[in-house]
Amino acid sequence: MGRRPAASRLERLEELKGLLRSRDHVTVAALADELGVSLRTLHRDLDVLRGQGVPIESDRGRGGGLRLHRAWSLGRLHLSAEEAIDVLISIAVAERMNSPLLLQRLGAIRRKIVAAFSEGYQTRIRELRKRILVGRPASAKVLASFVPPPRAFPGLADAFFHQKCVRITYADQRGATTEREIEPQFLYLSVPVWYLLAWDRLRQDIRTFRVDRIRDVAPLAATFRLAAPEPFLAQAERDVQRL
């Protein structure tokens, strides 16, 4: 174990919290080595953090894997992973709207939330702004048929963020419903109407879906890679004035 000059216990506890926060999974031995302490000392430090309310989870078996519970602490505010994703998507939307009243603080808020996620998620978070597109306001024809969604679909936001495929039940302009297996690639705002720009896996083509016409969402095991936005945006510009 590569020991280093001893830090104060308070500093070490803060560093330990930072290491746990930045990684999805880490062994006890690896933490002890990185902090330059014995396994016994590390276990004592972990007990102190648990006593302070830090949600540390342990994996049973050889190696003693550790991770923080899927909750993120922002001072006295605690967000679940799903809540944090909702906040990040909302911030990305606000940033894309270029509001002079909001932009000064939004970046700082986003950076604080991003810092609470592991490195593997941070790249995905940085991509969020690129995946939210803002176009022209909705046409009178679209507004005439627009009804705010009666309920939210948390699974859709989760799938969008984690790049997971979903099966949706979708109602067309006549009210006829179909099931689609899609890759939710981009969100498009034509104020006040939201559209989901997706790759339809069954039809092997780009499709535009009005979010207020989605009737149900079911997650699938498959994931997808992000596509170039240009063909999706071109399709959306053709669709949003009539859908």
C-alpha positions as CSV (number, residue, x, y, z in Angstrom):
1,M,0.0,0.0,0.0
2,G,1.5,3.3,-1.1
3,R,1.3,5.4,2.0
4,R,1.5,9.2,1.9
5,P,1.8,11.9,4.5
6,A,-1.1,11.7,6.9
7,A,-3.9,14.2,6.3
8,S,-6.3,15.3,9.0
9,R,-9.2,13.0,9.5
10,L,-11.6,15.6,8.4
11,E,-9.8,16.1,5.2
12,R,-9.6,12.4,4.7
13,L,-13.3,11.9,5.2
14,E,-14.1,14.6,2.7
15,E,-11.7,13.0,0.2
16,L,-13.3,9.6,0.8
17,K,-16.8,11.1,0.2
18,G,-15.5,12.6,-3.1
19,L,-14.1,9.2,-4.2
20,L,-17.3,7.4,-3.5
21,R,-19.3,10.1,-5.3
22,S,-17.2,10.0,-8.4
23,R,-17.3,6.2,-9.0
24,D,-20.1,3.8,-9.7
25,H,-18.3,1.0,-7.8
26,V,-15.0,0.7,-5.9
27,T,-13.4,-1.9,-3.6
28,V,-12.4,-1.3,0.0
29,A,-8.8,-2.2,-0.8
30,A,-8.6,0.3,-3.7
31,L,-9.9,3.1,-1.4
32,A,-7.5,2.2,1.3
33,D,-4.6,2.3,-1.1
34,E,-5.6,5.6,-2.7
35,L,-6.0,7.2,0.7
36,G,-2.9,5.7,2.1
37,V,-4.5,4.1,5.1
38,S,-5.0,0.6,6.5
39,L,-8.1,-1.4,5.9
40,R,-9.0,-1.0,9.6
41,T,-8.7,2.8,9.4
42,L,-10.8,2.9,6.2
43,H,-13.6,0.8,7.8
44,R,-13.6,3.2,10.8
45,D,-13.9,6.2,8.4
46,L,-16.7,4.5,6.5
47,D,-18.6,4.0,9.8
48,V,-18.2,7.7,10.6
49,L,-19.6,8.6,7.2
50,R,-22.5,6.3,7.7
51,G,-23.1,7.8,11.1
52,Q,-23.3,11.2,9.3
53,G,-26.0,9.9,7.0
54,V,-23.9,9.3,3.9
55,P,-25.8,6.5,2.1
56,I,-23.0,4.0,1.5
57,E,-24.0,0.6,0.1
58,S,-21.8,-2.6,0.4
59,D,-21.7,-5.5,-2.0
60,R,-21.3,-8.9,-0.3
61,G,-18.6,-11.3,-1.3
62,R,-14.9,-11.1,-2.0
63,G,-13.5,-7.6,-2.6
64,G,-16.0,-5.6,-0.5
65,G,-17.3,-3.4,-3.3
66,L,-18.8,0.0,-2.2
67,R,-20.9,2.6,-3.8
68,L,-23.1,5.5,-2.8
69,H,-26.9,4.9,-2.9
70,R,-28.5,6.4,-6.0
71,A,-29.2,9.8,-4.4
72,W,-27.3,13.0,-4.8
73,S,-26.7,15.5,-2.0
74,L,-26.7,19.2,-2.8
75,G,-26.1,20.8,0.6
76,R,-29.3,20.1,2.5
77,L,-31.2,19.2,-0.7
78,H,-31.3,15.5,-1.6
79,L,-32.3,14.4,-5.0
80,S,-32.9,10.9,-6.3
81,A,-31.2,10.0,-9.5
82,E,-34.4,10.4,-11.4
83,E,-35.1,13.8,-9.9
84,A,-31.6,15.0,-10.8
85,I,-32.1,13.9,-14.4
86,D,-35.4,15.8,-14.6
87,V,-33.6,18.9,-13.3
88,L,-30.7,18.5,-15.8
89,I,-33.1,18.1,-18.7
90,S,-35.0,21.2,-17.5
91,I,-31.8,23.2,-17.3
92,A,-30.8,22.1,-20.8
93,V,-34.1,23.2,-22.1
94,A,-33.8,26.6,-20.4
95,E,-30.3,27.0,-21.7
96,R,-31.5,26.3,-25.3
97,M,-34.1,29.0,-24.9
98,N,-31.3,31.6,-24.3
99,S,-33.2,33.5,-21.6
100,P,-31.1,36.5,-20.5
101,L,-32.8,36.2,-17.1
102,L,-31.6,32.7,-16.5
103,L,-28.4,32.0,-18.3
104,Q,-26.1,33.7,-15.7
105,R,-26.9,31.2,-13.0
106,L,-28.0,28.1,-14.9
107,G,-24.4,27.1,-15.9
108,A,-23.3,27.2,-12.2
109,I,-26.3,25.2,-11.1
110,R,-25.7,22.6,-13.8
111,R,-22.0,22.2,-12.9
112,K,-22.9,21.6,-9.3
113,I,-25.3,18.9,-10.1
114,V,-23.0,17.3,-12.7
115,A,-20.2,17.2,-10.1
116,A,-22.4,14.8,-8.0
117,F,-22.5,12.2,-10.8
118,S,-19.8,9.7,-11.7
119,E,-17.4,10.4,-14.6
120,G,-19.3,7.9,-16.8
121,Y,-22.5,10.0,-16.5
122,Q,-20.8,13.4,-17.0
123,T,-20.2,12.9,-20.7
124,R,-23.8,12.0,-21.2
125,I,-25.0,15.0,-19.3
126,R,-22.8,17.3,-21.4
127,E,-24.5,15.9,-24.5
128,L,-28.0,16.9,-23.2
129,R,-28.0,20.4,-24.6
130,K,-27.2,19.1,-28.1
131,R,-30.1,16.7,-28.0
132,I,-32.7,19.4,-27.2
133,L,-33.7,21.4,-30.3
134,V,-35.8,24.5,-30.4
135,G,-37.8,25.5,-33.5
136,R,-40.5,27.9,-34.6
137,P,-43.7,28.3,-32.5
138,A,-46.5,25.9,-33.2
139,S,-48.8,26.7,-36.1
140,A,-52.4,27.6,-35.5
141,K,-53.4,24.2,-36.9
142,V,-51.3,22.4,-34.4
143,L,-52.4,24.6,-31.5
144,A,-56.1,23.8,-32.4
145,S,-55.5,20.1,-31.5
146,F,-53.0,20.5,-28.7
147,V,-54.0,19.3,-25.3
148,P,-51.4,19.3,-22.5
149,P,-50.5,15.7,-21.6
150,P,-52.8,14.4,-18.8
151,R,-49.9,12.7,-17.1
152,A,-46.2,12.6,-17.2
153,F,-44.1,9.5,-18.2
154,P,-41.0,9.4,-16.0
155,G,-39.8,6.4,-18.0
156,L,-39.5,8.5,-21.1
157,A,-37.2,11.1,-19.5
158,D,-35.1,8.2,-18.1
159,A,-34.9,6.5,-21.4
160,F,-34.0,9.7,-23.2
161,F,-31.2,10.4,-20.7
162,H,-29.8,6.8,-20.5
163,Q,-30.2,6.2,-24.3
164,K,-32.5,3.3,-23.8
165,C,-35.1,2.0,-26.3
166,V,-38.7,2.2,-25.4
167,R,-42.0,0.8,-26.6
168,I,-44.7,3.5,-26.9
169,T,-48.4,3.5,-27.5
170,Y,-49.0,6.5,-29.8
171,A,-52.3,8.1,-31.0
172,D,-52.3,9.7,-34.5
173,Q,-54.3,12.7,-35.6
174,R,-57.4,10.5,-36.0
175,G,-57.0,8.9,-32.6
176,A,-55.9,5.5,-33.9
177,T,-53.2,4.0,-31.7
178,T,-50.2,2.0,-32.7
179,E,-47.3,0.5,-30.8
180,R,-43.8,1.6,-31.8
181,E,-40.3,0.5,-30.7
182,I,-38.2,3.6,-30.8
183,E,-34.8,5.1,-30.0
184,P,-35.6,8.5,-28.4
185,Q,-32.8,10.5,-30.0
186,F,-33.8,14.2,-29.7
187,L,-36.4,16.4,-28.1
188,Y,-37.8,19.3,-30.2
189,L,-39.8,22.2,-28.8
190,S,-42.2,24.1,-31.1
191,V,-43.7,26.3,-28.3
192,P,-45.8,25.1,-26.5
193,V,-45.7,21.6,-28.2
194,W,-43.0,19.1,-27.5
195,Y,-42.0,16.5,-30.1
196,L,-39.9,13.3,-29.7
197,L,-37.5,12.8,-32.7
198,A,-36.8,9.1,-32.8
199,W,-35.6,6.2,-34.8
200,D,-38.4,3.7,-35.4
201,R,-36.8,0.3,-35.0
202,L,-39.6,-1.6,-36.8
203,R,-39.9,0.8,-39.8
204,Q,-36.2,1.5,-39.9
205,D,-36.7,5.2,-40.4
206,I,-36.9,8.5,-38.6
207,R,-40.2,9.4,-37.0
208,T,-41.6,12.5,-35.3
209,F,-44.0,11.9,-32.3
210,R,-46.0,14.6,-30.5
211,V,-45.4,14.0,-26.8
212,D,-49.0,14.9,-25.9
213,R,-50.1,12.0,-28.1
214,I,-48.0,9.3,-26.3
215,R,-50.4,7.2,-24.3
216,D,-48.0,4.8,-22.7
217,V,-44.3,4.1,-22.3
218,A,-42.6,0.8,-21.6
219,P,-38.8,0.5,-21.2
220,L,-36.8,-2.0,-23.3
221,A,-33.5,-3.7,-22.4
222,A,-31.8,-2.4,-25.6
223,T,-29.7,0.7,-25.7
224,F,-28.8,2.9,-28.7
225,R,-26.0,5.2,-29.9
226,L,-26.6,8.9,-30.5
227,A,-27.2,9.8,-34.2
228,A,-26.3,12.9,-36.1
229,P,-29.0,15.6,-35.5
230,E,-29.3,17.0,-39.0
231,P,-31.6,14.3,-40.6
232,F,-33.8,14.3,-37.5
233,L,-34.0,18.1,-37.5
234,A,-34.8,18.2,-41.2
235,Q,-37.6,15.7,-40.7
236,A,-39.0,17.6,-37.7
237,E,-39.1,20.9,-39.6
238,R,-41.3,19.2,-42.2
239,D,-43.5,17.5,-39.6
240,V,-44.2,20.0,-36.8
241,Q,-46.3,22.3,-38.8
242,R,-48.8,19.6,-39.6
243,L,-48.7,17.0,-36.8
